[in-house]
Amino acid sequence: MRPRSSPCMHSNLLLLLIIISASLAIVKSEKKFYIVYFGDRPENTEAAVRTHQNILSKCVVDGEESLVYSYTKNFNALAAKLSEDEAQKLSEMEEVVSVFPNRYHKLHTTKSWDFIGLPQTARRHLKQESNITVGLLDTGITPQSASFADNGLGPPPAKWKGTCGRFANFSGCNNKLIGARYFKLDGNPDPNDILSPADMEGHGTHTASTAAGNIVQNASLFGLAKGAARGAVPSARIAMYKVCWVRSGCSDMDILAAFDAAIDDGVDIISISIGGISPNYTEDSISIGAFHAMKKGIITVASAGNDGPTQISVVNHAPWIFTVGASGIDRAFRSKVVLGNGQTLEGVGVSTFDPKQQNPLVSGADVAKTAEDKENSRFCIENSLDPSKVNGKLVYCKLQMWGSDSVVKGLGGIGTIVESVEFLDAAQIFMTPGTMVNDTVGDTINRYIHSTKTPSAVIHRSEEVKVPAPFVASFSSRGPNPMTKHILKPDIVAPGIDILASYTPLKSLTGLKGDTQFSKFTLMSGTSMACPHVSGVAAYIKSFHPHWSPAAIRSAIMTTATQMSRRVNNDGEFAYGAGQVKPRRALSPGLVYDMDDLSYIQFLCHEGYSGKSIGAIADTKSINCSSLLPGLGSDALNYPSMQLTLKETNEPTVGVFRRRVTNVGPPQSVYNATIKAPQGVEITVRPTSLVFSRALQERSFKVVVKAKSMDSKEMVSGSLIWRSPRHIVRSPIVIYQP
């Protein structure tokens, strides 16, 4: 017999439901901070603010009071205090792109790794990670840095055959820094360097710690960018091959010797932040060294160059090299300049000084030593300024070359304001109070100087500010590929602006005469800084997939990259390749585009290289291209991206790209194709589905791209996405008219 329910039970249950409903209503009506993003850039500030207020008034009670802030300078968004229901209503509006809650963060680590999604808490295979060795060809290393201490690390991997000794200013290796050598084969001493793996420049120390440095807590540059400095693989080993010298640079023969040694020593990754010289793949030392490394299963990651935003400036573009451009993170360094009339301006740079009072301000053009020096004095070039007119003053200079702060300080000056017409996205470190301004701000300063008898100013200590990101650095070299019209370069971008990492004690922060600033860590910018980020990510992936080929590792990183916006980066894929590196996503790419050395030989045959020249790179006297099976498709290569270069004809150009993917995801998987084609371009794929029944199974497909001629130098892009319930495998498709 079922027991009778008590009336009290019903009343208690009803009361409970009422309480829960009331609580839910309170939670939904509770106001929190949200950010509402609109996407389209505003025409002007006033119009944007009015639009923001109007949109809020449609969905929000007391809309004007709810508005906290309107973002109108660089992007179109607002911050508002909203209830959950109000936020939901806003997100459903046609004008709104996204609505997301404001979050409060704790103090951060050094930003770049967290920004691209590789926090300290990321999953790791520590035992395998400690068997990975990252080899760097660079300016040397600082063994005493905390980034290279061997706390808790066992002996080097069993396969390691490298060497290390004691040299001048070099204390030797340990179980973290397991190899260090130098190469100076021309025998000419460098007066500013020493025959030792010791780093006199700071560049190699910086790149090595970025790729695989230990976790160092409370790292900063005199309090700026404070956090935990670390590499992608803190448990991995490091080997340094010093090939670059302060005065003489990096010679081909030293580079090839270092490649040879590194391959033999047993490195797993080669990271080289050095510019290529020859566009010919069979004559360039980096290309040749990287080809040999690839044959031994070693991936070479190289910087794309710092000659952007000029087109066709990308270097290290051989298809067996992983070519990395530089992007910006959401942190920048700004300094406020307060003029004597009270006007506050903003400059870019790192100035760790904090003057409290105004100082007299002069223009370099007005304090020339002689009338003949006036042309040079506006640039504050050495020996062009009158010491008596500079002493005790701030000097406003136009940029011609770095070092005006050294010149001014040497004459007793207080500091410098430098005007640059270049885009300011990287912060220059100053040895005196200083900052860099654009020409608009420069004109304002110049007008002020000549509007009063006693002009003055103060440059305050630099501060960290948050900026929209990611974006491609202005200096990062651009495509199209200068050697082959078939391969898109760069491949990927990674953080390369204002990166904090370890530094050498053997050089001041600027390296300029009179600089007394020294630090264990410093900020550097360049594709040189982006490169070791990707080298570290490659090592991270290899620690989970030790048997993956260099092509498979590159494919995993490219096809899982975060797609970037062409609205922010005008050069599109010629600036960012497949997009911004996303390390943890690359661990499980689903499918990879794999290749071996024969694939690259077929490519070189297709490109028209002679059998003899190919033989030089392939370790044989000659290659008989006619005896080889030809590479398939328009590019003859199983590359993760596709580029069609249009012919100058009235007829459409047709490109056929034949690809093969390997299943590295779940054994039983089905991937369906999604094509995104730009207007006026036809892109088809056959088949449209790929069915896998086992791991490592291969499937082939064909992509046909058809496009009519466009304006000269025009580029448009689309993509092919293979999608399964668990994976998205994206390949950019670029169409370019030379």
Secondary structure, 3 states (H helix, E strand, C coil): CCCCCCHHHHHHHHHHHHHHHHHHHHHHHCCEEEEEECCCCCCCHHHHHHHHHHHHHHHCCCHHHHEEEEECCCCCEEEEEECHHHHHHHHCCCCCCEEEECCCCCCCCCHHHHHCCCCCCCCCCHHHHCCCEEEEEECCECCCCHHHCCCCCCCCCCCCCCCECCECCECCCCCCEEEEEECCCCCCCCCCCCCCCECCCCHHHHHHHHHHCCCEEEEEECCEEEEEECCCCCCCEEEEEECEECCCEECHHHHHHHHHHHHHHCCCEEEECCCCCCCCCCCCHHHHHHHHHHHCCCEEEEECCCCCCCCCCCCCCCCCEEEEEEEECCEEEEEEEEECCCCEEEEECECCCCCCCCEEEEEHHHCECCHHHHHHHCCCCCCCECHHHHCCCEEEEECCCCCHHHHHHHCCCCEEEEECCCCCCCCCECCCCEEEECHHHHHHHHHHHCCCCCCEEEECCCEEEECCCCEECCCCCCCCCCCCCCCCCCCEEEECCCEEEECCCCCCCCCCCCCCCCCCEEEECCHHHHHHHHHHHHHHHHHHCCCCCHHHHHHHHHHCCECCCCCCCCCCHHHHCCCECCHHHHCCCCEECCCCHHHHHHHHHHCCCCHHHHHHHCCCCCCCHHHCCCCCCCCCCCCCCEEEECCCCCCCEEEEEEEEEEECCCCCEEEEEEEECCCCEEEEEECCEEEECCCCCEEEEEEEEEECCCCCCCEEEEEEEEECCCCEEEEEEEEECC
